[in-house]
Amino acid sequence: MSAFWIIDQLIQQGVDLFCISPGSRSTPLALAAAEHPEAETLVHFDERGMGFYALGYSKGRGRAAAVIVTSGTAVGNLMPSVLEAHHSFTPLIVLSADRPPELRDCSANQTTDQIKIFGNAVRWQVDLDVAGSEKYVRSSVAQGVFWAMQNPPGPVQINCPFREPFYPPAISPSFGKPLSFSFPRMVPSVEASAAKRGLILLGRIPGNPKPVLELAKRLQWPVFADILSQARCQMTDEQVRCTPEKELKPDLILHFGERFVSKTHLRWHLDVPYVHISPYPFLQDPERRVTSRIQCDIDLFCEQFEARTDPTWLPSWKALEKPLPAHPLAVPSGWAVFFGNSMPIRNADNFLYPDACAGFYCNRGLSGIDGNIATAAGLAHGLQKPLIALIGDQACLHDLNSLPLLKNSPFPIHLIVENNFGGQIFTHMPVSQSPHFAKYWTASHTWNFEHIAHMFDLPYLQAESLPTNFLDTSSLIEWTPVEKNSEVSL
C-alpha cells in the first residue's frame, strides 16, 4: 500500500513521468506506477541512461520527473545525473528501492549503504519508513517535491526499504490530495546607479530572458547573451553578436544568471564594478571578480533598476561587430537543439545566431560528456518538441546504451555525431605537443556509427555537410567535418 501512496502523492504534487529501470526490490514502486491511471511511465534497461533521460525531461518540462531503480549498483549509476541536476538546478526525484534494516550490514545480496549516498548533491533525502502511516508517507513525499522545486531546484532522494513479498494482492486504494506550498518572490533592494555605460552579460536564467532584454533596451546598454540564455531565440538590437577584438571600457557590468560557456567576458576590465544577479545563492564567480551579489527575482530587479543612458555607448559597441562565420547547422523553426560539451557547445556559442529556434540546451552543470543521448531524448519529451542533438564521437561512445530511447521517442530526434575520431578539444591545449597526446588524450579511433545505428533500427546517414532537411522520424546522422585527427573543428 505504501508504494501506491508514494506514487500517488508524487502525482498529486505535479510529478507526471516515472522513468523505470527493471529490478526486483523496486517491484512495488514499478507496479504502483504501472497501475496508476494518471502516471506516465517509461522503461529503459540502463539506470545511468534512465537518470539522464529524467534529467532531460525535467529540463524541458520545468518540473521534476521521478526515477525508479532497484537497490545496489543501480542507485550508484544515478550519481552522474544527480550531480548534473545539482549543478544545473534541475528538479529530479530519485526513488531508490532498498533492503530493510534487518538486511543491512550483514552481507545480504545486492545491499549497500544507500542512505545519503549522494551526499551534498541532493537538496533533501529521507530513508522512508514504508511501514509508516499514510499521512506520514504522503507528507514525506510532498516534502521531497517541495525541496526539489525549492530555490534553487535540484535532486532529492526518497529511499524506500521494502520487505518481501513484493507482489501484494489487488486493492482499491483511494487517491490523495496535494499538499500546497508556495515560494515567496525575492524582492531586491536596489539603489539607482550613477553608471551610464553599462554592460549586460546574460547567462542561463530560470524563466524567460525578456525582462533582461527589456532592461537593456530601456538603458540602451549592450547585451552579450550566452548560447544557453535563450536570448538568441529572441534577438534584439541591443545584443552584440560576437566578441569584438577590442572591447570598450564600461563603468558597470551586470551579470545575470549562471556562468558563461565562454570565459572571455569574465576577464574584461578587472577593475570595473561587477554585479551578479541571481535567484540562487550559489556563487557564480570562477574568476573571483564579483564586487556585489544580489539574490532576488530577476524580473523584479529589472523593473526596479535605474541608471543613466549614454546615446553613443551602444552604437560604439555595435560598430565593433564583425561578420560571423556561418555555423553549418541550420535550425528549423520550432526545433530545439541540444549540444554536447567540448567543441559543439563552444562553436555554437561563438557562431550560432539562428532566425528561429525553440531553445538551446546542454548539460553544463558539470560539463560532462556522459548521458548526452539520454538527456536529449528526455529533453524532447519534456519540451514536447522535435529536437536536434549535436554531439561529438566521444560523447556518443559514452552513451550508446541510450540509443533505443531515440527510437521510442514520441517526437523526432536527429542525433548528429560530429566524428573527429577522437577528442579534438585537447588539440587546443598545451599538452597537444606531447608525444603521448594521441593515445592518452584524444583516444584516437577509426570507428564509425553505421552498424550501431542499424543494431538499434535507427535510420542512418553519412553526411558530407550538416543536413538542412529533417524527416519526421528519429535518426542518427554521422558527420566528419575535418580530416581525422585534424586540429580544426567546425
Backbone hydrogen bonds, N-H to C=O, Kabsch-Sander energy under -0.5 kcal/mol:
donor,donor_aa,acceptor,acceptor_aa,energy
5,W,1,M,-2.0
6,I,2,S,-2.3
7,I,3,A,-2.4
8,D,4,F,-3.2
9,Q,5,W,-2.4
10,L,6,I,-2.0
11,I,7,I,-2.0
12,Q,8,D,-2.5
13,Q,9,Q,-1.8
14,G,11,I,-1.7
15,V,10,L,-2.7
16,D,14,G,-0.5
18,F,40,E,-2.8
19,C,17,L,-0.5
19,C,66,A,-3.4
20,I,18,F,-0.6
20,I,42,L,-3.3
21,S,68,I,-2.1
27,T,24,S,-2.2
29,L,26,S,-0.5
30,A,26,S,-2.3
31,L,27,T,-2.9
32,A,28,P,-2.1
33,A,29,L,-2.3
34,A,30,A,-2.6
35,E,31,L,-2.0
36,H,32,A,-0.8
36,H,33,A,-0.5
39,A,36,H,-1.3
40,E,16,D,-1.7
41,T,39,A,-0.5
42,L,18,F,-2.0
44,H,20,I,-2.1
47,E,45,F,-0.6
50,M,46,D,-2.5
51,G,47,E,-2.5
52,F,48,R,-1.8
53,Y,49,G,-2.3
54,A,50,M,-2.3
55,L,51,G,-1.9
56,G,52,F,-2.7
57,Y,53,Y,-2.7
58,S,54,A,-2.5
59,K,55,L,-2.2
60,G,56,G,-2.2
61,R,57,Y,-3.1
62,G,58,S,-2.2
65,A,91,P,-0.5
66,A,17,L,-2.6
67,V,93,I,-2.8
68,I,19,C,-3.0
69,V,67,V,-0.6
69,V,95,L,-1.9
74,A,71,S,-0.8
75,V,72,G,-1.2
76,G,72,G,-1.2
77,N,73,T,-2.0
78,L,75,V,-1.8
79,M,76,G,-1.6
82,V,78,L,-2.5
83,L,79,M,-2.7
84,E,80,P,-2.1
85,A,81,S,-2.4
86,H,82,V,-2.4
87,H,83,L,-2.3
88,S,84,E,-2.0
89,F,86,H,-0.7
90,T,85,A,-2.4
92,L,154,G,-1.4
93,I,65,A,-2.5
94,V,92,L,-0.5
94,V,156,V,-2.6
95,L,67,V,-3.2
95,L,93,I,-0.6
96,S,94,V,-0.8
96,S,158,I,-1.3
97,A,69,V,-2.5
97,A,95,L,-0.7
98,D,160,C,-2.3
103,L,100,P,-2.2
104,R,101,P,-1.6
108,A,103,L,-0.6
111,T,108,A,-1.0
114,Q,112,T,-1.1
117,I,114,Q,-1.6
119,G,116,K,-1.5
121,A,118,F,-2.2
122,V,119,G,-0.9
123,R,155,P,-3.3
124,W,155,P,-0.6
126,V,157,Q,-1.8
128,L,126,V,-1.1
128,L,159,N,-2.2
130,V,128,L,-1.3
132,G,129,D,-2.1
137,V,133,S,-2.5
138,R,134,E,-2.8
139,S,135,K,-2.3
140,S,136,Y,-2.4
141,V,137,V,-2.3
142,A,138,R,-2.4
143,Q,139,S,-2.0
144,G,140,S,-1.9
145,V,141,V,-1.9
146,F,142,A,-2.3
147,W,143,Q,-2.2
148,A,144,G,-2.1
149,M,145,V,-1.8
150,Q,147,W,-0.6
154,G,148,A,-1.9
156,V,92,L,-2.2
157,Q,124,W,-1.9
158,I,94,V,-3.3
159,N,126,V,-2.7
159,N,157,Q,-0.6
160,C,96,S,-3.2
162,F,98,D,-1.3
162,F,160,C,-1.1
180,S,178,P,-0.6
187,V,185,R,-0.8
190,V,188,P,-0.7
193,S,306,E,-3.1
199,L,252,L,-2.0
200,I,222,P,-2.4
201,L,199,L,-0.5
201,L,254,L,-3.2
202,L,200,I,-0.5
202,L,224,F,-2.6
203,G,201,L,-0.7
203,G,256,F,-2.9
212,V,209,P,-0.7
213,L,209,P,-2.0
214,E,210,K,-2.5
215,L,211,P,-1.8
216,A,212,V,-2.3
217,K,213,L,-2.0
218,R,214,E,-2.3
219,L,215,L,-2.2
220,Q,216,A,-1.7
221,W,216,A,-1.6
223,V,238,E,-2.5
224,F,200,I,-2.7
225,A,223,V,-0.6
226,D,202,L,-2.7
226,D,224,F,-0.5
229,S,226,D,-1.8
230,Q,227,I,-0.6
233,C,230,Q,-1.0
234,Q,231,A,-2.2
235,M,232,R,-0.5
239,Q,236,T,-1.2
240,V,223,V,-2.8
241,R,239,Q,-0.5
251,D,197,R,-2.1
252,L,197,R,-0.8
253,I,273,P,-2.1
254,L,199,L,-2.9
255,H,253,I,-0.6
255,H,275,V,-3.3
256,F,201,L,-3.0
256,F,254,L,-0.6
257,G,277,I,-2.4
258,E,204,R,-2.1
267,R,263,K,-0.6
267,R,264,T,-1.5
268,W,265,H,-1.5
272,V,269,H,-2.1
275,V,253,I,-3.0
276,H,292,S,-2.7
277,I,255,H,-2.8
277,I,275,V,-0.5
278,S,294,I,-2.1
288,R,285,D,-1.6
291,T,274,Y,-2.6
292,S,274,Y,-1.6
294,I,276,H,-2.8
296,C,278,S,-1.2
296,C,294,I,-0.7
297,D,186,M,-2.8
301,F,297,D,-1.9
302,C,298,I,-2.4
303,E,299,D,-1.6
304,Q,300,L,-1.7
305,F,301,F,-2.4
308,R,195,A,-2.3
310,D,196,K,-0.9
313,W,310,D,-1.9
314,L,310,D,-0.6
316,S,312,T,-1.4
317,W,313,W,-1.4
318,K,314,L,-2.6
319,A,315,P,-1.8
320,L,317,W,-1.4
321,E,318,K,-1.1
327,H,351,F,-0.5
330,A,328,P,-0.7
331,V,329,L,-0.7
335,W,332,P,-1.8
336,A,386,P,-2.2
337,V,359,G,-2.5
338,F,388,I,-3.0
339,F,361,Y,-2.8
340,G,390,L,-2.7
345,I,340,G,-1.3
346,R,342,S,-1.1
347,N,343,M,-2.9
348,A,344,P,-2.0
349,D,345,I,-2.2
350,N,346,R,-1.7
351,F,347,N,-2.1
352,L,348,A,-2.5
353,Y,351,F,-0.7
358,A,335,W,-2.9
361,Y,337,V,-2.2
364,R,362,C,-1.8
367,S,363,N,-0.5
375,T,371,G,-2.3
376,A,372,N,-2.3
377,A,373,I,-2.1
378,G,374,A,-2.5
379,L,375,T,-2.6
380,A,376,A,-2.2
381,H,377,A,-1.7
382,G,378,G,-2.7
383,L,379,L,-3.0
384,Q,380,A,-1.8
385,K,380,A,-1.3
387,L,412,P,-2.4
388,I,336,A,-2.4
389,A,414,H,-2.6
390,L,338,F,-2.6
390,L,388,I,-0.6
391,I,389,A,-0.7
391,I,416,I,-2.3
393,D,418,E,-1.3
396,C,392,G,-1.9
397,L,393,D,-2.5
398,H,394,Q,-1.7
399,D,395,A,-0.7
399,D,396,C,-1.1
400,L,397,L,-0.8
402,S,399,D,-1.9
403,L,400,L,-1.8
405,L,402,S,-1.5
406,L,402,S,-0.6
406,L,403,L,-1.3
407,K,403,L,-1.2
408,N,404,P,-1.5
409,S,406,L,-1.3
414,H,387,L,-2.3
415,L,413,I,-0.7
415,L,475,S,-2.6
416,I,389,A,-3.5
416,I,414,H,-0.8
417,V,415,L,-0.7
417,V,477,I,-3.1
418,E,391,I,-3.1
418,E,416,I,-0.7
419,N,417,V,-1.2
419,N,479,W,-2.2
420,N,418,E,-1.1
423,G,442,T,-2.3
424,Q,422,G,-1.3
426,F,423,G,-1.0
427,T,424,Q,-1.5
428,H,425,I,-1.5
429,M,426,F,-1.6
432,S,429,M,-2.2
433,Q,430,P,-1.9
434,S,431,V,-2.2
437,F,434,S,-1.6
440,Y,436,H,-2.4
441,W,437,F,-2.2
442,T,437,F,-1.6
443,A,438,A,-0.6
444,S,438,A,-1.5
445,H,421,F,-1.3
453,A,449,F,-1.8
454,H,450,E,-2.1
455,M,451,H,-2.2
456,F,452,I,-1.3
457,D,454,H,-1.5
458,L,453,A,-2.8
461,L,476,L,-1.8
463,A,461,L,-0.8
463,A,478,E,-3.0
470,F,468,T,-0.6
475,S,413,I,-1.8
476,L,459,P,-3.1
477,I,415,L,-3.4
477,I,475,S,-0.5
478,E,461,L,-2.9
478,E,476,L,-0.5
479,W,417,V,-2.7
479,W,477,I,-0.5
480,T,463,A,-0.8
485,N,420,N,-1.2
486,S,483,E,-2.1
